[in-house]
Amino acid sequence: SFTLNMVPDISIIVPIYNQERFLYDSLLSIKNNLFTNYEVILVNDGSTDQSEKICKKFCDEDSRFKYFRKDNNGVASARQFGLNVSNGKYLIHVDPDDRVEPDYLSEMFINAISTKADIVICDYFEEYDEQTKIVSHRAFCGMTLQDLKLELAEGAFWGVCWNKLIKSDIIKGKVDFAPHINFQEDKLFIFRALCEAKKVSFVQRPLYHYNRANPDSILTSITFEKAAQVWPVRQLILAEESGLFNRLRLSNRLINLRSVMELTLSEGVSNADFQKTINQFRLVIFLKSISQRRINLKTRLIGLFSSLGVSVRVFQFVMRIKHKY
C-alpha cells in the first residue's frame, strides 16, 4: 500500500460508466507507471455493471486510488466532479477503456517542468481490431496558441483530454466542463484551457493507447442527435473568442457543409433553435455553399438555403419523401 505525504504532482481523472470489460487493464496500466507521485480520481457515473467492484479493489490495494460514486449525469459531469476534488499540481484524464504506457506520466511531467509549459501534449496509438496506427502531433509543434485554437476548431488538432497534461493553476476556478454537453465536451474544455495557457509543449512519442475497437464508445455510432450536440460547442467556442478578426477565422474553421446538413436533418431540433444557430455562422455558410464545388450539390443547396433562412422542416419533409419512395 502507498501513502502520500505530500501534494500529488499529478491528478489522473477517470470518468467511468459501465466499462467493466476494459477497466481493470486500464487502471493496471496507470498503477504500473514509473512515475509514483500521483492520485487517481475514479468517478463512477452511476454504472450498473461490475465497475465499482474493480475500482474498490484498486483503492483497497493502493491509497493513491480514490473512489467516488455519483448519479449518472453524463461524462461532462463526471469529468467536472473529478476536477473539483483533485489536488494535483497537474491534471490529466484517462478514459476507462484505454491504456497508458509505463512512462506516460514521467515523460509528460518532465517535459512540463523542463519547458515550463502550461499544457503538454503527447502522441498516441490509435488501436483497431486488426491494426494500430500512431497519431503524431509533429505538424503542430511551434504553432502559436491562436493557431492551435484554429486547428482545434477545425478538428485537425484533436481536443481530447487524455493526451494533455494541464497545469492546475490555469484550470482551477477558471475553466470548467459545460454541463449537459456530453459529446465534444472535451473539445470545448481544451479550447478554454488554451485560452488560459501561455505555453504549450509536445512530447513526440506515443504514450497513450486509444481504444477504437470498443463497441460501446460514443464515437462508434455518430447519430444525427449526437451531431446536433456539436453545435452548442461551436457556439460557445465562437462566443468565448475575443476580437473580430479571430472570431471570423474561428467561424470559418468551425463550420463545414456536412455539419449544416446534419443539423438540418436532426430530429428534435426546433426551428427556432436551428435559426438561432445558423445565424451565428450565416455568412460563412453562404460563402462555402456557393464556393466549394467539390461538395455535392444537395449538401451545398442545404447550406445555401439554410443561410437564407429556409425552414429546417422543409428539408426534413423532403428527406422523408425521398426515403419513402
Secondary structure by P-SEA (a helix, b strand, c coil): cccccccccbbbbbbbccccccaaaaaaaaaacccccbbbbbbbcccccaaaaaaaaaaaacccbbbbbbccccaaaaaaaaaaaccccbbbbbccccccccaaaaaaaaaaaaacccbbbbbbbbccccbbbbbbccccccccaaaaaaaaaacccccccccbbbcccccccccccccccccaaaaaaaaaaaaaccbbbbcccccbbbbccccccccccccaaaaaaaaaaaaaaaaacccaaaaaaaaaaaccaaaaaaaaacccccaaaaaaaaaaaaaaaaaaaaccccccaaaaaaaaaaaacccaaaaaaaaaaaaac
